[in-house]
Amino acid sequence: MKIIYHRQITHQAIESQVSRRALDVIIAANIGQDALRYQVGHDHFHYDSSAFSRGNAYVETQHAIIKPALTHGDPQSAWRAFGRLSHAVQDFYAHSNYVALWLSRNNKVNRAPEQIDPLDQGILLSRDLRSGTPHLFDLLLYMNLLPASWLKLAPMNSHLAMNIDGPDRLNFDYGFSAAVMRTRFEFARALNNLPADLGKAFTDL
């Protein structure tokens, strides 16, 4: 997902539930996952290369940081952990074929983006679920060293060919909606794991 949409998704998902200070830290950590140094060798940050098990483990690792950080009076570390895991789950819908599988199972006709189920277990456990593999073209385009027209040369299983990172890609609106709902789900999950005092510290309200 492009940085501008990670921002929009996170705002839409949780801005009413946290302070502006907390939201700013969460978003900074979220978009920090797209730093150039994380574009290669960090598939689990983005659910690339069908690294679903490693991606899920990474999300759990970040969740596990939140309560201890708050217990030790360090809400910023808790917010950064949520920012990192929110980036991963948002990318899941943009980098995998989850949306395409959901649409094929639910008949796209009369199905609005807001109707997508971001946690359809039949799809999450499907052998047909896959995500694109980063390619040299990805890095060169990221660095603006190749024109966008080179996209047509990307292998079919590459990130370039499969991603729905922006509104120029088919079904982006479904991926955006799924990412918003999943971010809300993960936030509620984090909050539900906290006693009232730590929940207040996490939301900073």
Secondary structure, 3 states (H helix, E strand, C coil): CCHHHHHHHHHHHHCCCCCHHHHHHHHHHHHHCCCHHHCCCCHHHHCCCCCHHHHHHHHHHHHHHHHHHHHCCCHHHHHHHHHHHHHHHHHHHHHECHHHHHHHHHCCCCCCHHHCCCCCHHHHCCCCCCECECCHHHHHHHCCCCCHHHHHHCCCCEHHHHCCCCCCCCCHHHHHHHHHHHHHHHHHHHHHCCCHHHHHHHHCC
